[in-house]
Amino acid sequence: MERKKFIYSLTGGVIAMSGIAAFKQFTDALKEQEMRMPVMFVGHGSPMNGIEHNDFSRAWEQTGKDLPLPKAVLVISAHWLTRGTQITAMDHPKTIHDFGGFPRALYEVQYPAPGDPRLAAETRDLIQSTQVTLDHEWGLDHGTWSVVRRMYPDASIPVLQLSIDYAKPAEWHYNLGKELAKLRKKGVLIIGSGNMIHNLGMVAWDKLETPGYGYDWAIEMHELFRKKIIAGDHQALINYQTLSPSAKLAIPTPDHYYPLMYILGLQEKGEVPEFFNDQLVAGSLNMTSVKFAEKQN
């Protein structure tokens, strides 16, 4: 059946009754249902990126403008590690200042985005591989608000967090990410927030202002991660410890790496990576971020 005839049959002749305006409204809604929201992994780096105007925060702002406007945002943040999986389910999540030793201005930041208890319950029911607990205590930590407040500064879009069960391995998180796929068709923007390379113990503090500075092992892993993401070699990224001996330096603990697993699990066939903020920082960190979106005809 031709597309126009098919749409006409679905509407029961609404075009004739309501005119062109009704037809446009109907087709706009149809497009929203057909389109998958993009997903992305964001290297969030220092909490100061949440208030500083730099290349990283400007890229987050531009990304928020470029993306389709989401109905809600779900973030898997490296800073909410739990035993078991939880999802924030309160109406008004608090802004968490989960860091120390920073300027007062950072502690004064509030991001009063609403929550969405209904979406939290729907997400809980969507996940079948593990029991998900509805949380009413956590809120939005800096892995979430430092990025999302730059993307959506008016704080009008509901924001939820899904915790990371730290007792589980990388492949478990990858497979859990796959279970969230239906949310993309419901207008939910899913973000993994961490850092692919994250070794705070080896930060070159004297190189903080040197753009792109990285130790040899960090440069090696930076290039390896890019190569494997471009190739779609998810299994190699799941088994990151076997990529190189340098992986132990790049990922001494997997908390900031696990959010990437969720986003790779959500990548659909035909979605190619789009990198941004693709830069090494202070020797032992990288801000590399990657977005996956379906091709638009």
C-alpha positions in Angstrom: 0.0 0.0 0.0 1.3 3.5 -0.8 2.4 5.5 2.2 -0.3 8.3 1.7 -3.1 5.7 1.4 -1.8 3.9 4.4 -1.7 7.0 6.6 -5.2 7.9 5.3 -6.5 4.5 6.3 -5.1 4.9 9.8 -6.6 8.3 10.3 -10.0 7.3 9.1 -10.1 10.2 6.7 -9.0 12.8 9.3 -7.2 14.7 6.5 -10.4 15.4 4.7 -12.2 16.3 8.0 -9.5 18.4 9.6 -7.4 19.7 6.8 -3.7 20.0 6.3 -2.9 21.2 9.9 -4.3 17.9 11.3 -2.4 15.9 8.8 0.9 17.6 9.8 0.2 17.1 13.5 -0.4 13.4 12.8 2.7 12.8 10.7 4.9 14.7 13.2 3.7 12.4 16.0 4.3 9.4 13.7 7.9 10.5 13.2 8.5 10.8 16.9 7.4 7.2 17.4 9.6 5.9 14.6 12.8 7.7 15.6 15.3 6.3 18.1 16.8 8.8 20.3 20.6 9.0 20.1 22.7 7.5 22.9 26.1 8.7 24.1 29.0 8.2 26.4 30.4 11.4 27.9 33.8 11.9 29.4 32.8 14.2 32.3 36.3 14.8 33.8 36.7 17.3 36.6 33.6 18.7 38.4 34.8 22.1 37.5 33.7 21.5 33.9 30.2 21.9 35.4 30.8 25.7 35.9 33.8 26.6 33.7 33.3 27.8 30.2 35.9 25.7 28.3 36.0 23.5 25.2 34.4 20.6 27.0 31.5 22.4 28.4 30.9 24.3 25.2 30.7 21.0 23.4 28.1 19.8 25.8 26.1 22.9 25.2 26.3 22.5 21.5 25.3 18.8 21.8 22.2 19.7 23.7 21.2 22.1 20.8 22.0 19.5 18.1 20.1 16.6 19.6 16.4 16.0 19.2 14.7 17.3 22.3 14.2 14.4 24.7 11.2 13.6 26.8 13.5 12.5 29.6 17.2 11.8 30.3 18.5 8.6 31.9 22.1 8.8 33.0 24.4 5.9 34.1 27.0 7.8 36.2 30.3 6.5 37.4 29.6 8.1 40.7 26.6 5.9 41.8 28.1 2.5 42.6 25.8 0.1 44.4 25.3 -3.6 45.2 22.3 -4.4 43.0 20.8 -2.0 40.5 18.7 1.0 41.5 17.0 3.8 39.7 16.0 7.2 41.0 12.2 7.4 41.4 11.5 10.6 43.2 9.6 13.6 41.9 12.4 16.1 42.7 15.9 14.6 42.8 18.4 16.6 44.9 21.7 18.0 43.5 24.5 16.0 45.1 27.9 17.6 45.6 30.0 14.4 45.8 33.5 15.9 45.9 35.8 17.9 48.1 38.4 20.7 47.9 36.7 22.7 45.1 35.7 26.4 45.1 32.5 27.4 46.9 30.8 28.3 43.6 30.7 24.6 42.7 29.0 23.6 45.9 26.4 26.3 45.3 25.3 24.8 42.0 21.7 23.5 42.0 20.1 21.7 39.1 16.4 21.4 40.0 15.4 19.1 37.1 12.3 17.1 37.9 12.3 13.3 38.2 9.8 10.9 36.7 8.6 8.1 39.0 6.4 6.7 36.3 9.4 6.3 33.9 11.5 4.9 36.7 8.9 2.1 37.3 8.6 1.5 33.6 12.4 1.1 33.3 12.4 -1.2 36.3 9.9 -3.4 34.6 11.8 -3.3 31.3 14.9 -4.9 32.9 14.4 -8.6 33.3 18.0 -9.8 34.0 18.1 -8.4 37.5 15.8 -6.9 40.1 15.8 -3.1 40.0 15.0 -1.2 43.2 13.2 2.2 43.1 15.4 4.7 45.0 14.1 7.8 46.8 17.3 8.9 48.5 20.1 9.4 45.9 19.5 12.3 43.4 21.8 13.7 40.7 25.5 13.4 41.3 28.1 15.5 39.5 28.6 12.8 36.8 25.1 13.7 35.8 24.4 17.4 36.6 27.8 18.7 35.5 27.0 17.6 31.9 23.2 17.7 31.7 22.9 21.3 33.1 25.1 22.5 30.2 22.9 20.6 27.7 19.6 21.7 29.2 20.1 24.7 31.4 16.5 25.4 32.0 16.2 22.2 34.0 12.7 21.4 32.6 13.4 17.9 31.3 13.1 15.0 33.8 16.4 13.4 34.7 16.9 10.0 36.2 19.9 8.0 37.2 20.5 4.2 37.0 23.1 2.9 39.4 26.1 0.7 38.6 26.1 -2.7 40.3 29.9 -2.7 41.1 29.9 -6.4 41.9 29.2 -7.3 38.3 31.7 -7.5 35.3 31.8 -5.4 32.2 29.9 -7.9 30.0 27.0 -7.9 32.5 26.7 -4.1 32.2 26.9 -4.4 28.4 24.0 -6.8 28.4 22.0 -4.7 30.8 22.4 -1.8 28.4 20.7 -3.8 25.7 17.6 -4.1 27.8 17.2 -0.3 27.8 16.8 -0.2 24.1 13.0 0.3 24.1 13.5 3.6 25.9 15.1 5.1 22.9 11.8 4.8 21.0 10.0 6.6 23.9 12.0 9.8 23.6 14.5 9.0 26.4 18.1 10.2 25.9 20.4 7.7 27.6 23.9 8.9 28.6 26.8 7.0 30.1 29.0 9.4 32.1 32.5 8.5 33.1 36.0 8.5 31.5 37.5 5.8 29.3 41.0 6.6 30.7 40.8 7.6 34.4 43.9 7.3 36.7 43.7 10.0 39.3 46.7 8.7 41.1 49.0 9.5 38.1 47.5 12.9 37.1 50.3 15.3 35.9 49.1 18.4 37.8 51.7 20.6 36.2 50.2 19.7 32.8 46.6 20.6 33.5 46.9 23.6 31.2 48.6 21.7 28.4 46.0 20.6 25.9 46.1 17.0 24.8 49.0 16.0 27.1 49.1 12.3 27.8 51.6 9.7 29.0 52.7 7.1 26.4 50.5 4.5 27.9 47.5 6.8 27.8 48.1 7.8 24.2 48.3 4.1 23.3 45.0 3.3 25.1 43.3 6.4 23.7 44.1 5.2 20.2 43.1 1.6 20.9 39.7 2.6 22.3 39.0 4.8 19.3 40.0 2.0 16.9 37.8 -0.6 18.6 34.8 1.7 18.8 35.1 2.6 15.1 35.4 -1.1 14.2 32.4 -2.0 16.4 34.6 -4.5 18.2 32.5 -4.6 21.4 33.9 -7.9 22.6 37.5 -6.4 22.7 36.2 -3.4 24.7 34.3 -5.7 27.1 37.6 -7.6 27.6 39.6 -4.4 27.9 42.2 -5.9 30.2 43.5 -8.0 27.3 43.9 -5.1 24.9 47.3 -4.1 26.2 49.3 -4.1 29.5 48.6 -0.4 29.4 45.0 -1.1 30.2 45.9 -1.6 33.9 47.2 2.0 34.0 44.3 3.5 32.0 41.6 1.6 34.0 43.0 0.9 37.5 39.4 0.6 38.6 36.4 0.1 36.2 33.9 2.6 37.8 34.5 5.3 35.1 34.7 2.7 32.3 31.5 0.8 33.0 29.2 3.5 31.7 30.7 3.0 28.3 29.5 -0.6 28.4 25.8 0.5 28.6 26.2 2.7 25.5 27.9 0.1 23.5 25.2 -2.3 24.4 22.7 0.2 23.0 24.4 0.8 19.7 22.1 -0.5 16.9 23.2 -1.8 13.5 24.1 1.0 11.1 24.8 3.5 13.8 28.3 4.9 13.4 30.3 6.6 16.2 30.6 10.4 16.3 33.4 11.5 18.6 33.6 14.8 20.4 35.8 16.2 23.2 38.3 13.6 22.0 41.3 14.8 24.0 43.8 13.6 26.6 44.0 15.6 29.8 46.8 15.9 32.4 48.6 12.8 31.3 46.3 10.1 32.7 42.8 11.1 31.8 40.8 11.5 28.6 37.6 13.3 27.8 36.7 11.3 24.7 33.0 11.2 24.2 31.0 9.3 21.6 27.4 9.5 20.2 25.5 6.9 18.3 22.4 7.9 16.3 20.3 6.3 13.5 20.9 7.7 10.1 18.3 10.2 8.9 16.9 9.7 5.4 
